[in-house]
Every structure is written in C-alpha cells, then in structure tokens.
Amino acid sequence: MIPAGYLLKRTTPPPGWLRTKDTKVGEVCSVSACVNDDVVDLVNCWQFNKFGLANSKDLLLNLAKEAIIDLRGTSLFFYEIYEQELDSDGWNFDPQGWQSLTLSDASSVENDVSPPEHTDRETKLGYDVVAYRDFPDHSPLSCNSVATELKTNRYCLFDDFDQAKDAVDSGKFGGGCEEGFYRIMSVHRLDGWQA
C-alpha cells in the first residue's frame, strides 16, 4: 500500500436503502462522496493529486478556512492505495487482469503525499473498494449497495485487505456496478486533529 492522500468528510449513518446483511453499519466511511460528502471540493480548487485526493491535511484545512467552511462534525481521513488496479465494465471482473496503477494526467498538483505525523492519532477503519476514472468516483459497497450482500464492518468497509481483494476477484461487484479502475484503499481516521 502506498500513501494516496487526505479528505475531509461528513460521515453519515447508512441511508435506508443500505441495510446490511450480516452487520449493523453505524457510519458510512467510504472513500467516494456518493453517500458521505467531501467537505472541501478539491476539483473546483484545482488542488488534487493523481489519486484525486489532497497531499496534506494542512492543504485541506487551509482551503476550508479560505472558503469559510464550518468544520464542526467533520472527520479527517488518510488513505493508502494498493499498487494494482483491475479495469472493469462493472459486470465482468477477471482476477488475472490486475495491473499496475494507471494514474491520470488530470491532476493539478504533483503527488507529494505527506503521511500522518507521529503526533496524529490514527485509527484504521478498514478497506474500501473504489471505482476510479480520474477521481474516487464510487464506493460500490455503499453507493451500489453491495454491502447488503457482503459482510462489512460498522464503517461499511472490509476488515482486511484479503477480504476486499477476494470480493473483487470473485466478481462480487459484478452485475452492474460502476465501470472503471477498481482499486483497494485502506481508510484511516485521524483522531483529535484540530481545525
């Protein structure tokens, strides 16, 4: 896994249509903004890296301050990304098709991700499977309701990497989920950060 960047989010309880099979999701912490909103719009600010994320928490906080965004009730997330991706039309998944990451040229800043500082308290929440084009467009566990058929944790994420990769390899995201490059990302919440 390699450092991918940061997002500020307002997480939410699962919407009514996302009732999970084996676990009670209490808070959706997906990477994409389909269910939980990104607080800072990196695209319109032209401050996103090749993963569609912010290189540092300071950048996010400064952009929020400039835009006079109320940060109460927000969470700061840090993400890592698996070095490979699987291209899919949303119907078919070939487990032999994993390839090195194809990074978009749409990014506006160089990839220079600052990992969390040693003073940051970090909690790993789990692993998300994200359908990318230029940005983390969809998290099918939540936005396509795949979590209603698979076991996820209370954050609507997989507990471990192997669980996430096995779900992709076995076609659990088939049947009409989003097309794109399927990437596995670890999701970390930074606790106790100051806005």
N, C-alpha and C positions, 0 to 999 in steps of 0.2 A: 504494500500500500504506500502511496506517495501523498504528500500534503497537497490538497486541492484548493483550500480557501475557507472563507467565512461567509455567513449570512446572519442577519438579524431577523427573527421571526416572531410572530404572534401565533403560538400553537393553540389548537382548539381540541375540545372533546370530539369524538367521531360524530360525523353527521348521521342522521337517522338511517340513511341507506347503507352505512358501513357497519353493519352488525357482524362481528366476527364469530367464527365457528367455535374455536377452542379456547379463546382467551377473551378477557374483557379489556379492550383498548380504552385507556382512560384519557390519552392525549396523543394526537397525531403529530409526529415529529418527522415527517417526510422531508426529503431534500427539495422537491419541487414545490411550487406555490399553488398547486391546484386546490388543496384543502386548507393549508395554513399559509397565510400571507407573508411575503417578504416585506419588511418594513422599509428598506431602502431600495429604490429601483435603480440597480446598477446599470441597466441597459440605457436608460434615459440620461444617466450621469456620465456615461461612457467611461466607466471605471471597473470593467470586468476583465478577468484574466481568461486564459484559454479554456477554463472549465466553467466559465460564466459566473464565477464567484469573486469575492473581494480577496486581495492578497493579505490584508491585515485587519484586525479588529479596529485599529485606530482609524483606518480609512472609513469604515462603516460609521463609526461614531462621529467623525468629522462631517461626513455627508448628511447624517441625520441632524446634526446641530445646525448646519447651513440651511437645511430645508425646514427647520423648526418643527421637527417630528417629536411628538411625545413618546418617550421610550418606556413609559410605565407599562408593565405587563408583557414586556418583550423578553426573549431569550436569545443569547448569543451562541451560535453553533460553529464548530470547526469540523471540517470534513477531510477525509483521506479517500483516495480512489485506487481501485485495483488497476494494475498496469495493463490490463487487457480489456477488450470490449467484444460484444457479439452483435453484429448487424442483423436486424430482423424486420420483417414487414408487419410484425405484430400477430402473425398467425403461425409462422414456422420458425423453429429455433434449432439450429444444427450445432450440437455440442462440439463438433470438430471445427467450427467456424470462429473460435476465439482468435483474436489478432491483437497486435499492439495498438494502443490508443491512437486514434486519428484526431489530432487537435485542430480546431477551427482556426481559420485566419481572421475570423470576425472580431477577435479580442481587441480591446483598445489599449491594454497595458501588458507589459511583459509578465510572464509567470515568475513571480518572486515572492512566493508564499512564506510568510513568517509563521513558524509553528507557535503554538501557545507558549507563553513564558513560563518559567518554572514556578512563578508565583500564582499562575492561573490554576484554580481547582477545576479539574476536568473530569466529566463523567461520560464514559462510553455508553450510549444508549442501545446500540445495535447496528445493523446493516440494512441499507435500503438498496433496492434495485431501481435504477433510474434510466428512463428512455431519453436519450440526448439527441438533439440535432446540433445546434450551436450552444444551447443552454440546457440546464437540467429541466427539460420540458414537462416530464410526467414521472410520477412515482406510482406505478401501477398497483402496488399493494393498497394504496389508499384511493387514488383517483379513478382507477378502474375496478375497484372493489375486490381485487384478488385476495386480499386478507380475509374475505368472507369464506374462502375455501381452504386457506392455509393457516397453519399455526404461526401467530406472531406474538410478540411481547406486548406489554402495556403501552408501548410507544408506536405501535403499528409498524414494527421493524422486526427483522430476523435477529435472533440472539447471536448467531455466529456466521462467519463467512461461508463455511461449507454448506450450511442450510440455504443461504442465498444463491450460491453457485449451482447447487443441485436443483433448486427450483427453476432456474433459467435453463439448465441443461435438459431437464426432463419436460420442458415445454409448458410449465405451469402458467406462464404469462401469454401463452398462445390463445387462440380463439377470439382475436380481435382487439388485443391491447394495442397500445400506440406503436407506430413504426419508429425506428431509429436505432441508434447505437445503445445497446443495453450495457450499462456499467454498474458495478457494485461499489458502493461507498459506505465507509464507516461514519457514523454520526456521533459527535461528541458535543455535549453541552458544557459551556464554561460557566461554572457556578461562582457567584459572589463578585462578578465584574461590576464595575462602576460606570454608569453613563455620564 
